[in-house]
């Protein structure tokens, strides 16, 4: 992301807490005191009230609307313990996206396509499939929150029309 016109009075919004969770907050606007184009870093006062350098990939222009989740619906919760579960996510701007959560054990029991005798291909080409260790309401919601705070919720879901 190029920022050649930014000045010291500009603000940025956090779009990826990444490894800086606890120091940065997803969706929060920060004023930076310096921008180093060579190192691709902003110097900002973080949530711990410390001035530190942070990489530009954690931020975007403050005018950018950062998607916030307002609702998570489980499409067929009665199947959550024994099957994959489809999840519909509603964002603050009203649009909805969906994804599927599944465990490795459930995937292992699916019928795959035989590629080589005795071996099966189970999965490919679905970026909206999220593999987790357990299918529970709490864990799925925490997983969605984690993915969102790391700036990956849009690319991990498909738009509902």
C-alpha positions in Angstrom: 0.0 0.0 0.0 1.5 3.4 -1.0 1.2 6.4 1.2 3.2 9.1 -0.5 0.8 12.0 0.3 0.3 11.3 4.0 1.4 14.0 6.4 2.0 14.0 10.2 -1.6 15.2 10.7 -3.1 12.2 9.0 -4.9 9.4 10.7 -5.0 5.7 9.9 -7.4 2.9 10.9 -6.2 -0.5 12.1 -7.3 -3.2 9.7 -5.1 -6.0 11.1 -4.1 -6.4 14.7 -1.9 -9.4 13.8 0.7 -10.0 16.4 0.1 -6.6 18.0 -3.2 -7.6 19.6 -3.3 -5.8 23.0 -1.4 -2.8 21.5 -3.6 -2.2 18.5 -7.4 -2.5 18.2 -9.1 -3.5 14.9 -11.2 -0.7 13.6 -9.6 2.0 15.9 -8.3 5.2 14.4 -4.8 6.3 15.3 -2.9 9.5 14.7 0.6 8.9 13.6 3.5 11.1 14.5 5.8 9.9 11.7 5.7 7.8 8.6 8.9 6.1 7.3 8.3 5.2 3.7 11.6 3.3 3.4 10.8 1.0 6.3 7.0 1.1 5.5 6.2 1.9 9.2 4.1 4.4 11.1 5.1 5.7 14.5 1.9 5.9 16.6 0.8 6.1 20.2 -0.7 2.6 20.8 -3.3 1.3 23.2 -0.7 1.0 25.9 0.0 4.7 25.4 3.5 4.0 24.1 4.9 5.5 20.9 6.1 2.6 18.7 6.7 1.8 15.1 4.1 -0.5 13.4 4.1 -1.9 9.8 1.9 -0.2 7.3 0.1 -3.5 6.6 -1.7 -3.1 9.9 -3.4 0.2 8.7 -5.4 1.9 6.0 -6.5 5.5 5.5 -8.9 6.6 8.3 -11.6 7.2 5.8 -11.9 3.5 5.0 -15.0 1.8 6.3 -13.7 -1.1 8.4 -16.2 -4.0 8.4 -17.5 -4.9 11.9 -19.6 -8.0 12.5 -23.0 -7.3 14.0 -24.5 -10.9 13.9 -23.4 -14.5 13.4 -26.0 -17.1 12.5 -25.6 -20.8 12.4 -27.6 -22.0 9.4 -28.4 -25.5 10.8 -27.2 -25.6 14.5 -28.7 -29.1 15.1 -26.0 -30.6 13.0 -23.1 -28.7 14.6 -21.7 -31.6 16.6 -21.5 -34.1 13.8 -21.3 -32.3 10.5 -19.9 -29.2 8.9 -21.8 -26.0 9.8 -22.6 -23.1 7.5 -22.4 -19.7 9.1 -23.9 -16.4 7.9 -22.1 -13.3 9.0 -23.9 -9.9 8.9 -21.7 -6.7 8.9 -22.4 -3.1 10.0 -23.1 -2.0 6.5 -25.8 -4.6 6.1 -24.1 -7.0 3.7 -23.9 -10.7 4.5 -21.2 -13.2 3.9 -21.0 -17.0 4.6 -18.5 -19.7 5.3 -18.4 -23.3 6.4 -16.7 -24.6 9.5 -15.5 -28.2 9.6 -13.2 -30.3 11.8 -10.4 -32.6 10.4 -12.2 -35.6 11.7 -15.3 -34.8 9.8 -13.3 -34.2 6.7 -11.6 -37.5 7.1 -14.9 -39.2 7.0 -16.1 -37.5 3.8 -16.1 -39.4 0.6 -13.2 -38.1 -1.5 -12.3 -38.6 -5.1 -9.9 -41.5 -5.7 -6.8 -40.1 -7.4 -4.4 -43.0 -6.7 -5.3 -46.4 -5.5 -5.8 -46.2 -1.8 -5.5 -42.4 -1.6 -8.2 -39.8 -1.8 -8.4 -36.1 -2.6 -10.8 -34.6 0.0 -10.6 -30.9 -0.5 -9.4 -28.1 -2.8 -10.5 -24.6 -4.1 -12.8 -23.4 -1.3 -11.3 -20.4 0.5 -14.5 -20.1 2.6 -14.0 -23.4 4.3 -12.5 -22.9 7.7 -11.0 -25.9 9.5 -11.3 -25.9 13.3 -10.6 -28.3 16.2 -14.2 -28.2 17.5 -17.6 -27.1 16.3 -19.2 -25.1 19.1 -21.1 -21.9 19.2 -18.4 -20.2 21.4 -15.4 -21.5 19.4 -16.8 -20.6 16.0 -17.6 -17.0 17.2 -14.1 -16.7 18.7 -12.6 -18.0 15.4 -14.6 -15.4 13.4 -13.5 -12.7 15.7 -9.8 -13.8 15.4 -10.0 -14.0 11.6 -11.6 -10.5 11.5 -9.0 -8.9 13.8 -6.3 -10.3 11.5 -7.9 -8.6 8.5 -8.9 -11.9 6.7 -12.7 -12.1 7.2 -13.6 -10.9 3.7 -11.2 -13.3 1.9 -12.3 -16.2 4.2 -16.0 -15.8 3.3 -18.2 -15.6 0.3 -20.7 -12.7 -0.4 -24.4 -13.6 -0.1 -26.5 -12.1 -2.8 
